[in-house]
């Protein structure tokens, strides 16, 4: 008897975290810094100052990482997440104005093997 098993295609998703955290006082700056450090340790890369992104393997991984972000929410400010497919992320366009000479445009998309 032959089983007809259809292998599910793994869909890579990009999870983006956008945040606006207050930094007027020293304790607020500390909380914002700890939130950024959490994102870095959890595999996110900084796209812009308050925008971090990471690749996830499938919806279950996206849900897991959203839960991890929710668990470390700072007491003030706002945090948003957005998930996009790998194809949508690849269509992102980087536009630079008069950037300092030290700033370079990075790779448009991370290549996963």
N, C-alpha and C positions, 0 to 999 in steps of 0.2 A: 504494500500500500504506500503510495507516494503522497506526502503531505505537501500541499501548495501553500508554503509560508511566504507571505509577502513581507520583505524586510522594509521597515519603516525608514524613510529618509530622515537623517538627522538635520534639523533646521537650526542654523546658527542665528542667534538673535543678539542685538546690541541693546544693552540697558544703559540709559542715560539718566544721570541724577543732576538736577538743577537745584540750586539752593540760594537763598538770600538770608543770611544770618547777621544779626546785629554785632558790631565790633566796636562800639563806642567805649565800653569799659574794659578793664583788664580781664575780669571773669568772662565777659562775652567773647573777647578775643581768644581766650583759652578754650572755650567750648567750641568755637568755630574751628580752631586749629586741631582739636581732638577729632572733630568730625571729618576734616580733610585727611588726617592721618589714618583714620579708620578706613576711609575709601581707598587710599593707597595700599594699605595692608590687605584689603579684600580684593585686590587685583584691578582696581580702576586706574585709568590714566586720565590726566588732566587735559581736557580739550580747550577750556578757557578757565579763567580764575574760579568761577563758581559753577562749572559744568564738567562733570566727570563721566567717563564711559567705560564699559567693560563688555567683553563678548561672553555670551552664555550659550551653552549647548542645549538648546531646546527650552520649551516653556517651563518645565519643572525647575530648571536652573534659574530662570528669570524669577519665578515665584519665590524660590529660596533666597535669592539676593535681595529682592524687594523686602522680604521679611527681616533680613539682617539689617537693612537700612532703617526700617521701621523700629527695630529694637534699640537703635542708638540715636534716635532723633534728639536733637538739642531741645532744651525747654523753650527757646524763643526762636522766632524766624519761620521760614517756610521752606519745605523740601518737596520737590516734585520728581516723579520718575516717568520715563517714556521708553517704551520698547519699540524697536524697529527691526525689520529683517536685515539680513546681511546685504541683500541687494539694494534696499533703500538706503542703508548707511553708505554703501559704495557710491551712491549718487550725490553725496554731500559735496558741496563746492566750497573750497577755501578761497576767500577773497581778501587780499592784503592791501592796505593803503600804504602810506609811507611808514613802513615798519623800521624799527631800529636795525642797524646792521648786524646786531647780535641775534636777532630773531630770524629763524629760518622756517620755511614751510616744510612740515614733516610729510611723511608718506600719506597719501590720500586714504589708504585702507590697509589694515594689517592683513597679511597673507597667512592663512591657516592651511596647514597640510594635514 
